[in-house]
Amino acid sequence: MPYKDRGSHLFGGSNHFYNTFECADGKFVSVGALEAHFYLDFIERIGVDKAEFEQQWLGSPEQDISKIPALEKKVAAAFKTKTRDEWVKIFEAGACFCAGVGYSRSGAVSTQCGKKNFR
């Protein structure tokens, strides 16, 4: 793989729309809003400034990659305003969002149990 360091490429935590974020309770959520319609839903649900964010999705002709670090800080700050469970309710049925679980609970997650990823 050409990218060895976390944060050095799209799928390694270098974007505000494809990353893992800590919530107010110290638990984590993951976001993977790569497509425009998922991205627009994502920014709507987290409550950031739509005008500042709306053209910054992957593939947008208007995307300015120099803005990504500042946007990521704003998204991280937004996630710190609520607990993971509050975010789960906000994102229910949308926006390519997933509540993170620790390894101790991973076997209890139905999607993972069906795939037998954890034993």
TIVEX-44819 format. One record per residue: x, y, z of N, C-alpha, C in turn; residue number from 1. Coordinates in Angstrom, 2 decimals. Each point is the difference from the previous one (the first is absolute). Layout:
! TIVEX-44819
((X; Y; Z); (X; Y; Z); (X; Y; Z); NUM)
...
This chain:
! TIVEX-44819
((0.85; -1.18; 0.00); (-0.85; 1.18; 0.00); (0.89; 1.23; 0.00); 1)
((-0.26; 0.98; -0.85); (0.87; 1.16; -0.09); (-0.11; 0.96; 1.18); 2)
((-1.07; -0.08; 0.78); (-0.20; 0.91; 1.13); (0.17; -0.78; 1.29); 3)
((1.02; 0.32; 0.73); (0.29; -0.75; 1.21); (-0.46; 0.72; 1.27); 4)
((-0.11; 1.30; -0.04); (-0.32; 0.76; 1.19); (-1.47; 0.38; 0.06); 5)
((-0.61; -0.18; 1.19); (-1.37; 0.42; 0.19); (-0.09; 1.50; -0.25); 6)
((-1.02; 0.39; -0.70); (-0.20; 1.41; -0.29); (0.68; 0.47; -1.26); 7)
((0.66; -0.90; -0.72); (0.72; 0.42; -1.21); (-0.77; -0.27; -1.28); 8)
((-1.21; -0.54; 0.13); (-0.78; -0.30; -1.20); (-1.49; -0.03; 0.33); 9)
((-0.83; -0.01; -1.00); (-1.44; 0.10; 0.14); (-0.58; -0.97; 1.00); 10)
((0.37; -1.28; -0.07); (-0.60; -1.00; 0.87); (0.76; -0.20; 1.30); 11)
((0.95; 0.85; 0.28); (0.80; -0.13; 1.21); (-0.22; 1.11; 1.01); 12)
((-1.15; 0.67; -0.08); (-0.31; 1.02; 0.98); (0.51; 1.38; -0.35); 13)
((0.12; 0.29; -1.28); (0.49; 1.32; -0.39); (-1.10; 0.94; -0.46); 14)
((-1.27; -0.38; 0.17); (-1.10; 0.85; -0.44); (-1.09; 0.09; 1.05); 15)
((-0.68; 1.12; 0.01); (-1.08; 0.22; 0.95); (-1.24; -0.81; -0.32); 16)
((-0.08; -0.57; -1.18); (-1.18; -0.77; -0.40); (0.25; -1.50; -0.03); 17)
((1.21; -0.43; 0.36); (0.33; -1.42; 0.07); (1.01; -0.18; 1.12); 18)
((-0.53; -0.14; 1.23); (0.88; -0.02; 1.15); (-0.73; -0.52; 1.23); 19)
((0.71; -0.10; 1.09); (-0.55; -0.38; 1.29); (0.13; 1.19; 0.94); 20)
((-1.06; 0.26; 0.77); (-0.02; 1.17; 0.87); (-0.42; -0.38; 1.41); 21)
((0.61; 0.67; 0.98); (-0.35; -0.22; 1.39); (-1.19; 0.88; 0.38); 22)
((-0.89; -0.57; 0.80); (-1.20; 0.70; 0.45); (0.21; 0.53; 1.42); 23)
((-1.01; 0.71; 0.52); (0.08; 0.61; 1.32); (0.24; -1.01; 1.11); 24)
((-0.44; -1.23; -0.17); (0.14; -1.03; 1.04); (1.27; -0.83; -0.15); 25)
((0.87; 0.37; -0.94); (1.25; -0.74; -0.21); (-0.15; -1.19; -0.92); 26)
((-1.21; -0.26; -0.47); (-0.24; -1.09; -0.95); (0.16; 0.56; -1.41); 27)
((0.01; -0.89; -1.00); (0.32; 0.41; -1.35); (-1.10; -0.32; -1.01); 28)
((0.02; 0.78; -1.08); (-0.87; -0.25; -1.15); (0.86; 0.07; -1.25); 29)
((-0.47; -0.67; -1.05); (0.70; 0.02; -1.29); (-0.93; 0.57; -1.05); 30)
((0.60; 0.74; -0.92); (-0.75; 0.60; -1.10); (0.68; -0.39; -1.31); 31)
((-0.80; -0.35; -1.00); (0.52; -0.33; -1.32); (-0.88; 0.60; -1.07); 32)
((-0.16; 1.30; 0.02); (-0.91; 0.70; -0.91); (0.74; 0.43; -1.27); 33)
((0.29; -0.97; -0.86); (0.78; 0.27; -1.20); (-0.82; 0.61; -1.14); 34)
((-1.21; -0.46; -0.18); (-0.83; 0.50; -1.10); (-0.70; 1.28; 0.42); 35)
((-0.27; 0.86; -0.97); (-0.55; 1.33; 0.26); (-1.27; -0.05; 0.83); 36)
((-0.95; -0.88; -0.32); (-1.26; -0.02; 0.74); (0.21; -0.44; 1.45); 37)
((0.93; -0.91; 0.25); (0.31; -0.39; 1.37); (0.72; 1.13; 0.74); 38)
((0.90; 0.67; -0.71); (0.74; 1.10; 0.58); (-0.93; 1.14; 0.42); 39)
((-0.91; 0.37; -0.87); (-0.93; 1.09; 0.31); (-0.89; -0.37; 1.18); 40)
((-0.42; -1.26; 0.08); (-0.77; -0.47; 1.14); (0.85; 0.07; 1.27); 41)
((1.23; -0.40; -0.10); (0.94; 0.01; 1.12); (0.16; 1.41; 0.57); 42)
((0.30; 0.98; -0.85); (0.23; 1.36; 0.52); (-1.28; 0.60; 0.57); 43)
((-1.13; -0.39; -0.55); (-1.29; 0.46; 0.54); (-0.19; -0.53; 1.41); 44)
((0.27; -1.27; 0.21); (-0.24; -0.64; 1.30); (0.96; 0.45; 1.08); 45)
((1.25; 0.33; -0.36); (0.92; 0.43; 1.06); (-0.13; 1.49; 0.31); 46)
((-0.70; 0.73; -0.86); (-0.30; 1.39; 0.30); (1.12; 1.00; -0.26); 47)
((0.90; -0.31; -0.90); (1.05; 0.96; -0.35); (-0.53; 1.01; -1.01); 48)
((0.78; 1.04; -0.25); (-0.39; 1.04; -0.95); (-0.08; -0.58; -1.41); 49)
((-1.20; -0.12; -0.50); (-0.21; -0.64; -1.30); (0.75; 0.71; -1.13); 50)
((0.00; 1.32; 0.02); (0.69; 0.75; -1.06); (1.50; -0.28; -0.02); 51)
((0.58; -0.18; 1.17); (1.44; -0.27; 0.09); (0.34; -1.41; -0.45); 52)
((-0.89; -0.96; 0.26); (0.28; -1.41; -0.23); (-0.54; -0.57; -1.30); 53)
((-1.07; 0.54; -0.56); (-0.74; -0.71; -1.03); (0.77; -0.33; -1.27); 54)
((1.02; 0.72; -0.35); (0.77; -0.31; -1.21); (1.28; -0.78; 0.28); 55)
((0.14; -0.52; 1.21); (1.25; -0.67; 0.39); (-0.09; -1.51; 0.01); 56)
((-0.94; -0.58; -0.74); (-0.12; -1.46; -0.08); (0.96; -0.55; -1.04); 57)
((0.30; -1.28; 0.12); (0.94; -0.67; -0.89); (-0.48; 0.09; -1.44); 58)
((0.81; 0.51; -0.88); (-0.34; 0.08; -1.41); (-0.64; 1.31; -0.41); 59)
((-0.31; 0.84; 0.95); (-0.60; 1.29; -0.33); (1.00; 0.84; -0.78); 60)
((-0.43; 0.62; -1.11); (0.92; 0.87; -0.73); (0.45; 1.20; 0.83); 61)
((-0.77; 0.32; 1.02); (0.30; 1.14; 0.85); (0.80; -0.37; 1.26); 62)
((0.28; -1.30; 0.18); (0.70; -0.43; 1.21); (1.38; 0.65; 0.09); 63)
((0.31; 0.54; 1.15); (1.29; 0.63; 0.27); (0.68; -0.82; 1.09); 64)
((0.96; -0.83; -0.38); (0.61; -0.90; 0.98); (0.78; 0.75; 1.08); 65)
((0.36; 1.25; -0.25); (0.71; 0.76; 1.03); (-0.91; 0.30; 1.20); 66)
((-1.31; -0.10; -0.20); (-0.96; 0.27; 1.08); (-0.28; -1.22; 0.87); 67)
((0.43; -1.19; -0.44); (-0.36; -1.23; 0.70); (0.43; -0.02; 1.46); 68)
((1.22; 0.39; 0.36); (0.36; -0.03; 1.43); (-0.92; 0.86; 0.88); 69)
((-0.36; 1.18; -0.47); (-0.89; 0.87; 0.78); (-1.41; -0.59; 0.08); 70)
((-0.47; -0.58; -1.11); (-1.33; -0.62; 0.00); (-0.03; -1.20; 0.94); 71)
((1.08; -0.77; 0.00); (0.07; -1.16; 0.88); (-0.06; 0.42; 1.47); 72)
((0.67; 1.09; 0.35); (-0.05; 0.50; 1.38); (-1.42; 0.41; 0.37); 73)
((-0.72; 0.60; -0.92); (-1.37; 0.43; 0.27); (-0.94; -1.20; 0.15); 74)
((0.20; -1.02; -0.82); (-0.82; -1.21; 0.13); (0.32; -0.69; 1.33); 75)
((1.28; -0.09; 0.35); (0.38; -0.61; 1.27); (-0.63; 0.75; 1.17); 76)
((0.00; 1.32; -0.06); (-0.62; 0.81; 1.06); (-1.50; -0.24; 0.06); 77)
((-0.64; -0.14; -1.14); (-1.44; -0.27; -0.03); (-0.31; -1.33; 0.68); 78)
((0.77; -1.03; -0.31); (-0.25; -1.31; 0.61); (0.24; 0.01; 1.51); 79)
((0.85; 0.87; 0.48); (0.28; 0.10; 1.44); (-1.16; 0.64; 0.77); 80)
((-1.01; 0.51; -0.69); (-1.12; 0.66; 0.69); (-1.08; -0.96; 0.47); 81)
((0.05; -1.25; -0.45); (-1.03; -0.98; 0.35); (0.64; -1.36; 0.27); 82)
((-0.73; -0.83; 0.71); (0.49; -1.35; 0.26); (-0.18; -0.86; -1.26); 83)
((0.68; -1.14; 0.00); (-0.14; -0.91; -1.14); (-1.45; -0.42; -0.18); 84)
((-0.69; -0.30; 1.08); (-1.40; -0.42; -0.11); (-0.90; 1.11; -0.54); 85)
((0.30; 1.24; 0.34); (-0.77; 1.12; -0.56); (0.23; 0.09; -1.51); 86)
((1.26; -0.20; -0.43); (0.30; 0.04; -1.43); (-0.66; -1.16; -0.74); 87)
((-0.06; -1.16; 0.64); (-0.66; -1.15; -0.62); (-1.45; 0.36; -0.31); 88)
((-0.68; 0.66; 0.92); (-1.39; 0.40; -0.24); (-0.11; 1.03; -1.12); 89)
((0.93; 0.93; -0.04); (-0.01; 1.04; -1.03); (0.24; -0.60; -1.38); 90)
((0.90; -0.98; -0.08); (0.37; -0.59; -1.29); (-0.79; -1.24; -0.37); 91)
((-0.97; -0.35; 0.79); (-0.77; -1.20; -0.27); (-0.48; -0.01; -1.45); 92)
((0.32; -1.06; -0.72); (-0.41; -0.20; -1.40); (0.54; 1.06; -0.94); 93)
((1.31; 0.26; 0.06); (0.53; 0.91; -1.00); (1.46; 0.36; 0.16); 94)
((0.52; 0.62; -1.01); (1.29; 0.69; -0.05); (1.25; -0.84; 0.19); 95)
((-0.03; -1.29; -0.25); (1.21; -0.84; 0.08); (0.72; 0.21; 1.32); 96)
((-0.67; -0.30; 1.06); (0.45; 0.23; 1.36); (-0.03; -1.31; 0.77); 97)
((0.94; -0.18; 0.92); (0.02; -1.21; 0.80); (0.50; 0.34; 1.40); 98)
((-0.71; -0.51; 1.01); (0.47; 0.16; 1.38); (1.11; -1.01; 0.23); 99)
((1.11; 0.48; 0.50); (1.11; -0.90; 0.29); (-0.26; -0.78; 1.27); 100)
((0.48; -1.22; 0.03); (-0.09; -0.82; 1.22); (1.39; -0.51; 0.32); 101)
((0.26; -0.22; 1.28); (1.28; -0.53; 0.41); (0.10; -1.48; -0.32); 102)
((1.18; -0.54; 0.07); (0.19; -1.42; -0.28); (-0.80; -0.88; 0.94); 103)
((-0.18; 0.47; 1.23); (-0.74; -0.81; 0.96); (-1.47; -0.15; -0.39); 104)
((-0.54; 0.93; -0.77); (-1.39; -0.06; -0.42); (-0.16; -0.41; -1.45); 105)
((1.07; -0.09; -0.73); (-0.09; -0.22; -1.44); (-0.72; -1.30; -0.37); 106)
((0.11; -1.01; 0.81); (-0.69; -1.26; -0.27); (-1.50; 0.11; 0.13); 107)
((-0.47; 1.06; 0.66); (-1.44; 0.20; 0.20); (-0.65; 0.77; -1.13); 108)
((0.79; 0.51; -0.91); (-0.55; 0.79; -1.11); (-0.49; -0.96; -1.07); 109)
((-1.28; 0.08; -0.31); (-0.63; -1.00; -0.87); (0.64; -0.08; -1.38); 110)
((0.39; 1.13; -0.60); (0.58; -0.07; -1.34); (1.34; -0.72; 0.01); 111)
((0.74; 0.15; 1.08); (1.29; -0.67; 0.10); (-0.17; -1.47; 0.36); 112)
((-0.99; -0.30; 0.83); (-0.22; -1.41; 0.39); (-0.35; -0.84; -1.21); 113)
((-0.82; 0.55; -0.87); (-0.41; -0.74; -1.18); (1.17; -0.29; -0.92); 114)
((1.00; 0.85; 0.00); (1.17; -0.19; -0.84); (1.07; -0.82; 0.70); 115)
((-0.21; -0.28; 1.29); (0.94; -0.78; 0.81); (1.39; 0.64; 0.04); 116)
((0.00; 1.36; 0.04); (1.27; 0.72; 0.08); (0.61; -0.07; 1.39); 117)
((-0.85; -0.18; 1.02); (0.48; -0.04; 1.37); (-0.49; -1.29; 0.64); 118)
((0.84; -0.63; 0.79); (-0.40; -1.24; 0.68); (0.35; 0.07; 1.45); 119)
